[in-house]
Amino acid sequence: MAEDYEGMTVAELKALLKEQGLPVSGKKADLIERLSGAQEEVPEPEDEATSEVQETVEEATSEEEFDEDSDDDWDDDWDDEEDEGHVAKQKPVLSEDMKLALALRSEQKKKTPAFKRTEWFRYKRLSRSGWRAPHGMDSKQRRNYKYRSSLVRVGHGKIATARGLHPSGFKEIMVHNTGDLESIDPETEAARVGKTVGGRKREQIYSRADELGIRVLNRRRDV
């Protein structure tokens, strides 16, 4: 039966798992293994009298145990399950050193000042623009006066091993068509669709990415 699942897409496999009340997280191979294991664990048919007795006992015990379990935490797989209108996000395969580097980078980011352009408080157009290095012999910001905003310096750099990675831990790969998805490793890389890609081609990219188990970082909800 596993061979039949191989010909199905990731979205179809997740739909089957959701019908059986199973978690939908993981790669395509994990989904197939989970479905195959569920089929092997299907119980043999029982007598009608025995099943009625068991249902009566289960109803009685469920009412007694409801109050005891009401304060328990939700199941760990709740965040990974596919809700209505929601697709579970793929997680990268990271080493312990990389996880530590990402956590350290996140802590450093909280202490990094906001770099603003010279005279950003005077003109709205400058407040909306990004950082520009200050120039001019008498520039107060270039001379690092205390009442001016911070300068971009080497000391504000983050962990080198995690440099350029998405906060989730994926390496971002720019995608403009479905062919660009073929070279992406779904375990360590994620796709970012270019802003010039139209709606029709964007939908094709989303469908192909779901088949390959690739995460799209800038997926639009309306497509």
Summary of the structure (lengths in Angstrom):
residues: 223
radius of gyration: 26.0
end to end distance: 32.6
largest distance: 93.9
contacts: 487
relative contact order: 0.10
helix: 46%
strand: 5%
